[in-house]
Amino acid sequence: MRLGKMASTGFKLLLDDLNCTARLIQYTVKRDTKRRDALLVETIIKNQNKLGKTRAYWALSDWYYRLAGKSFAKYLRDNNPASLRARVQSVNELLDQIFAKNESEFSEHHARSKNLVWVMSSGRCGVDPLDQFLKTSPDLFSIHREFQGEKLYEHDSAVATKSFVFNMVLNGHVSENHVLEMTRKYLDTRLRTIRRTGDKKMVFCEHHDEAWLPFIVRVFPSCKIIHLIRNPVDVIQSYLSKELYSGRQIAPIDPVNGNRLQFKSLFALVCWFYAFVNTYICLNCRLIDPRRVLTVRSEDLFRADPIVFENLRRFLGARLAYEDFVRVMAVRHNEKAGGRNAFPEKGKWPQGFENVYQLVVAPYLPAIGIMD
C-alpha cells in the first residue's frame, strides 16, 4: 500500500479524537513533519486492535518497520546470546555468594522444596492443557488461574514485571540488599500458595515466575523445573491472533536509569519477549543439576506423544493415566480460532515483519535449542 493510502487511514482514525486532530492541524500548519508523523504512528498504535481487522494495519506496520526497524538494533547487539550467557553466569556466581552468606534465613524452606515444581515458558506453549492434565492426578496440586490474590505483578502486568526483574538482574543492578528484598517479597507471595497444597506435590503451572528462576532454585534447592518450549513462529502467531498485551508495549529495560525499550507494535514485543525469556530460562537451567530439569516440546505435548507422557510421569513421580493425557490434549485450549483476525502465516508476513523477526528472534534460536 502506498504512503498516501497509509496516511489516509491514519487521518481517518484521528478524526475520532478532537485533541489529536487539533495537534495534527497545528503540526501541519507549522510544517513540523517529524511531530506530525510521530502523532500518526502513535495513533496507529492506539488503534491497532481496530486496524488488526484490516489489511491497513499490516501495511502500516510494515511501513513503520521499514522506517524505524533499527530503533532498538543497538540494544539487541549489546544483549546478544554470548553477552547474556556471560551475565547470567556472573549473576549466578553473585547469588551463590549472597545465599551462602544468608543461608540461615532461607534454610527452613529447603525441606519442602522436594515437593515443588515450576513450569517455565514464554506463554502460548501449552500451559493450559498441561495444567488440566496434571489436575487429574491425586498426587499433584497444580495451579494455573486459581491464585487468590497471590500474583506477583509489581508493574501492572506479567510482561512489565518480568522484564523489570530480567533486566535488573542482567544489567548488573543487583546488590545484596536488592537480592534479599526481591527474594523476601517473592517468598511472601508464593508461600501463601504453597501452604494450600496439603500433602500434595505443588506444581506452579503458569508463566509468571521465569524472571525469579535463579532465586527459586536457591531458596528451594530440590525443586524441579519443566521448561515448555514451542516454535517461535507458532508462539507469535498465537499471541497476535489472541491480541494479548495490546496496551503494554513499553517494557522496562534499565530500571535504575529509567531507560525503556519502546515497541511500536505488539509483533516486536512478542518477538523480543520470546527470545529473551527462553534464552534466560535455558541459560539458568544449564547451571543446575540436569536431573532437576525436564524440557518438553509443545508440539510433542499437543499430539499426546507417549514419550512425553512417560517423561512427565517419571519426572513428577505422580500417578497419571495416559488415557487422561490423550483426552486433555485432544481439546483445543485457550487458542483463538482463525479467520479474519488471525495473524498471517510466516510466508505471508510483510517484509518489515520478517526483518524484525530476523533481527530479534533468529540470533537466539541456537542458544534456545530451536532450529528455525
TAURFEN-V800145 format. One record per backbone hydrogen bond with DSSP energy under -0.5 kcal/mol. CO is the residue of the C=O (numbers start at 1). NH is the residue of the N-H. E is the energy in kcal/mol with one decimal. If there is no record, write none. Layout:
[[CO & NH & E] [CO & NH & E]]
This chain:
[[2 & 6 & -2.0] [3 & 7 & -3.0] [4 & 8 & -2.0] [5 & 9 & -2.0] [6 & 10 & -2.3] [7 & 11 & -2.9] [8 & 12 & -2.1] [9 & 13 & -1.8] [10 & 14 & -1.8] [11 & 15 & -1.1] [13 & 16 & -1.4] [14 & 17 & -2.2] [17 & 21 & -2.4] [18 & 22 & -2.6] [19 & 23 & -2.1] [20 & 24 & -2.6] [21 & 25 & -2.4] [22 & 26 & -2.3] [23 & 27 & -2.7] [24 & 28 & -2.4] [25 & 29 & -2.7] [26 & 30 & -1.9] [27 & 32 & -2.9] [28 & 31 & -1.0] [31 & 33 & -1.6] [32 & 36 & -2.2] [33 & 37 & -2.7] [34 & 38 & -2.0] [35 & 39 & -2.1] [36 & 40 & -2.0] [37 & 41 & -2.4] [38 & 42 & -2.5] [39 & 43 & -2.3] [40 & 44 & -2.3] [41 & 45 & -2.3] [42 & 46 & -2.2] [43 & 47 & -1.8] [45 & 48 & -1.7] [47 & 50 & -0.5] [47 & 51 & -2.8] [48 & 52 & -2.2] [50 & 53 & -1.4] [51 & 54 & -2.4] [51 & 57 & -1.0] [54 & 57 & -0.7] [54 & 58 & -0.7] [55 & 59 & -2.1] [56 & 60 & -3.0] [57 & 61 & -2.6] [58 & 62 & -2.3] [59 & 63 & -2.4] [60 & 64 & -2.4] [61 & 65 & -2.7] [62 & 66 & -2.1] [63 & 67 & -1.3] [64 & 67 & -0.6] [64 & 68 & -3.0] [65 & 69 & -1.7] [68 & 71 & -1.9] [70 & 73 & -1.2] [70 & 74 & -0.5] [72 & 76 & -1.9] [73 & 77 & -2.3] [74 & 78 & -2.6] [75 & 79 & -1.1] [77 & 80 & -0.9] [80 & 84 & -2.6] [81 & 85 & -2.5] [82 & 86 & -2.0] [83 & 87 & -2.2] [84 & 88 & -2.7] [85 & 89 & -2.2] [86 & 90 & -2.2] [87 & 91 & -2.9] [88 & 92 & -2.4] [89 & 93 & -1.9] [90 & 94 & -1.9] [91 & 95 & -2.7] [92 & 96 & -2.3] [93 & 97 & -1.6] [94 & 98 & -2.3] [95 & 99 & -3.0] [96 & 100 & -1.9] [97 & 101 & -2.1] [98 & 102 & -1.6] [100 & 103 & -1.0] [102 & 105 & -1.2] [102 & 106 & -0.9] [103 & 106 & -0.6] [103 & 107 & -1.9] [106 & 109 & -1.9] [107 & 110 & -1.4] [107 & 111 & -0.5] [109 & 113 & -0.7] [110 & 113 & -1.0] [111 & 114 & -0.7] [112 & 115 & -1.7] [113 & 116 & -1.7] [115 & 202 & -2.8] [116 & 224 & -2.0] [117 & 204 & -3.1] [118 & 120 & -0.6] [118 & 226 & -2.9] [120 & 228 & -2.4] [126 & 130 & -2.0] [127 & 131 & -2.7] [128 & 132 & -2.2] [129 & 133 & -2.3] [130 & 134 & -2.7] [131 & 135 & -1.8] [133 & 136 & -1.7] [134 & 137 & -1.6] [137 & 140 & -0.9] [139 & 201 & -2.5] [140 & 142 & -0.6] [141 & 203 & -2.5] [143 & 205 & -1.4] [147 & 149 & -0.7] [151 & 153 & -1.0] [152 & 154 & -0.8] [157 & 161 & -2.5] [158 & 162 & -2.7] [159 & 163 & -2.5] [160 & 164 & -2.0] [161 & 165 & -1.9] [162 & 166 & -3.2] [163 & 167 & -2.2] [164 & 168 & -1.9] [165 & 169 & -2.2] [166 & 170 & -3.2] [167 & 171 & -2.0] [168 & 173 & -1.7] [169 & 172 & -1.5] [172 & 174 & -0.9] [173 & 175 & -0.5] [175 & 179 & -2.5] [176 & 180 & -2.5] [177 & 181 & -2.5] [178 & 182 & -2.7] [179 & 183 & -2.5] [180 & 184 & -2.5] [181 & 185 & -2.2] [182 & 186 & -2.3] [183 & 187 & -2.8] [184 & 188 & -2.6] [185 & 189 & -1.4] [186 & 190 & -2.8] [187 & 191 & -2.8] [189 & 193 & -0.7] [190 & 193 & -0.6] [190 & 194 & -2.4] [191 & 195 & -2.1] [193 & 196 & -1.7] [194 & 197 & -1.7] [197 & 200 & -1.5] [201 & 141 & -3.2] [202 & 117 & -2.2] [203 & 143 & -2.5] [203 & 205 & -1.6] [204 & 119 & -2.5] [204 & 206 & -1.5] [209 & 212 & -1.2] [210 & 213 & -1.9] [212 & 215 & -1.0] [212 & 216 & -2.8] [213 & 217 & -2.2] [215 & 218 & -0.9] [215 & 219 & -2.5] [216 & 220 & -2.7] [218 & 221 & -0.5] [220 & 223 & -2.0] [224 & 118 & -2.5] [225 & 227 & -0.6] [225 & 294 & -2.6] [226 & 120 & -3.2] [226 & 228 & -0.8] [227 & 229 & -0.5] [227 & 296 & -2.6] [229 & 298 & -2.5] [231 & 234 & -0.5] [231 & 235 & -1.8] [232 & 236 & -2.7] [233 & 237 & -2.6] [234 & 238 & -2.3] [235 & 239 & -2.7] [236 & 240 & -2.7] [237 & 241 & -2.1] [238 & 242 & -1.8] [239 & 243 & -1.0] [239 & 244 & -1.5] [243 & 246 & -0.6] [245 & 248 & -1.6] [249 & 251 & -0.5] [249 & 263 & -2.1] [251 & 261 & -1.7] [254 & 258 & -1.8] [254 & 259 & -0.9] [259 & 253 & -1.6] [259 & 254 & -1.8] [260 & 262 & -0.7] [261 & 251 & -1.4] [262 & 264 & -0.5] [265 & 269 & -1.5] [266 & 270 & -2.6] [267 & 271 & -2.2] [268 & 272 & -2.5] [269 & 273 & -3.0] [270 & 274 & -2.7] [271 & 275 & -2.2] [272 & 276 & -2.6] [273 & 277 & -2.4] [274 & 278 & -1.9] [275 & 279 & -1.7] [276 & 280 & -2.5] [277 & 281 & -2.5] [278 & 282 & -2.6] [279 & 283 & -2.6] [280 & 284 & -2.0] [281 & 285 & -2.6] [282 & 286 & -1.8] [284 & 287 & -1.4] [285 & 288 & -1.3] [289 & 292 & -2.3] [290 & 293 & -1.4] [292 & 225 & -3.0] [294 & 227 & -2.6] [294 & 296 & -0.5] [296 & 229 & -2.2] [297 & 300 & -0.5] [297 & 301 & -2.1] [298 & 302 & -3.0] [299 & 303 & -1.1] [300 & 305 & -2.3] [301 & 304 & -1.8] [305 & 309 & -2.0] [306 & 310 & -2.3] [307 & 311 & -2.5] [308 & 312 & -2.6] [309 & 313 & -2.6] [310 & 314 & -2.4] [311 & 315 & -2.5] [312 & 316 & -2.5] [313 & 317 & -1.4] [313 & 318 & -1.1] [318 & 320 & -0.7] [321 & 325 & -1.7] [322 & 326 & -2.5] [323 & 327 & -2.2] [324 & 328 & -2.6] [325 & 329 & -2.2] [326 & 330 & -1.1] [328 & 331 & -1.4] [332 & 334 & -0.5] [339 & 342 & -1.3] [345 & 348 & -2.3] [346 & 349 & -1.7] [350 & 353 & -0.8] [350 & 354 & -1.8] [351 & 355 & -2.4] [352 & 356 & -1.8] [353 & 357 & -2.4] [354 & 358 & -2.3] [355 & 359 & -1.8] [356 & 360 & -3.1] [357 & 361 & -2.3] [357 & 362 & -1.8] [361 & 364 & -2.0] [361 & 365 & -0.7] [362 & 365 & -1.0] [364 & 368 & -1.5] [365 & 369 & -1.8] [365 & 370 & -2.4] [370 & 372 & -0.7]]
